[in-house]
Every structure is written in structure tokens, then in C-alpha cells.
Amino acid sequence: MGWNYHKSIKLGPFRLNLSRHGVGHSFGGRRFHVSRTPDGRKYVSVTLPGGFHLGKTIGGHPRRRY
């Protein structure tokens, strides 16, 4: 069994995300946000009423599984 760590620090609409993979950040509100993962990928996410969620990874390389 692997281990995980995740801590999120909110600074207004900006959020700093700490994990065992590194430091990432995101910006936005409940309905729309843009984030960058610790390995450099960008992710755009939109949440619509009724529980629908749309997300798209932009650029970067997919994370390798070990």
C-alpha cells in the first residue's frame, strides 16, 4: 500500500497545493478553475449545475505510473 500527502492552502481565489509529488497551484472559484500540477501539466475545469464536471489537461506529458 502506498502513502499520500495532500495539503491545500487557500489565499483568496488562489490555492497552493502541497503533495508528496511537489507543489502545484490553482486559481478560480467553484464553477471554473485553472490549475498547474507539480509535474507541469495544466488543467482547466468547469463544474455545471446538476453535478456535471468537465475537465481538460492542456500540454505537458501524462504522468508515468510506477
C-alpha positions in Angstrom: 0.0 0.0 0.0 1.4 3.4 -1.0 1.2 6.6 1.0 -0.2 10.0 0.1 0.0 13.5 1.5 -2.1 16.5 0.4 -2.4 19.9 1.9 -4.2 22.9 0.4 -3.6 26.5 1.5 -6.3 28.9 0.3 -5.3 32.6 -0.4 -8.4 34.2 -1.8 -9.1 32.8 -5.3 -5.6 31.4 -5.4 -4.8 28.0 -3.9 -1.4 26.4 -3.2 -1.5 22.6 -3.2 1.2 20.6 -1.5 1.6 16.9 -2.0 4.3 14.3 -1.9 4.8 14.8 -5.7 5.6 18.5 -5.2 3.9 21.9 -5.2 1.1 22.9 -7.5 -1.3 25.9 -7.7 -4.7 26.7 -8.9 -6.8 29.8 -9.5 -10.6 30.2 -9.7 -13.9 29.7 -8.0 -16.3 26.8 -7.5 -17.6 26.8 -11.1 -14.3 27.4 -13.1 -10.7 26.9 -12.2 -7.3 26.6 -13.8 -4.5 24.6 -12.1 -0.9 23.5 -12.7 0.2 20.2 -11.3 3.6 19.6 -9.7 4.9 17.9 -12.9 4.0 20.9 -15.0 0.6 19.9 -16.6 -2.1 22.5 -16.9 -5.7 21.5 -16.1 -8.9 23.5 -16.8 -12.1 22.5 -15.0 -15.7 23.6 -15.3 -18.5 22.5 -13.0 -22.0 22.9 -14.2 -25.3 22.9 -12.3 -26.7 19.4 -11.8 -23.4 17.8 -10.9 -21.7 17.8 -14.4 -18.0 18.3 -14.4 -15.8 19.0 -17.5 -12.0 18.9 -17.3 -9.2 19.1 -19.8 -5.5 18.6 -19.5 -3.6 21.1 -21.6 0.0 20.4 -22.7 2.6 18.5 -20.7 3.2 14.8 -20.6 1.0 12.3 -18.9 2.3 11.1 -15.6 4.1 7.8 -15.7 2.8 5.0 -13.4 5.5 3.1 -11.5 
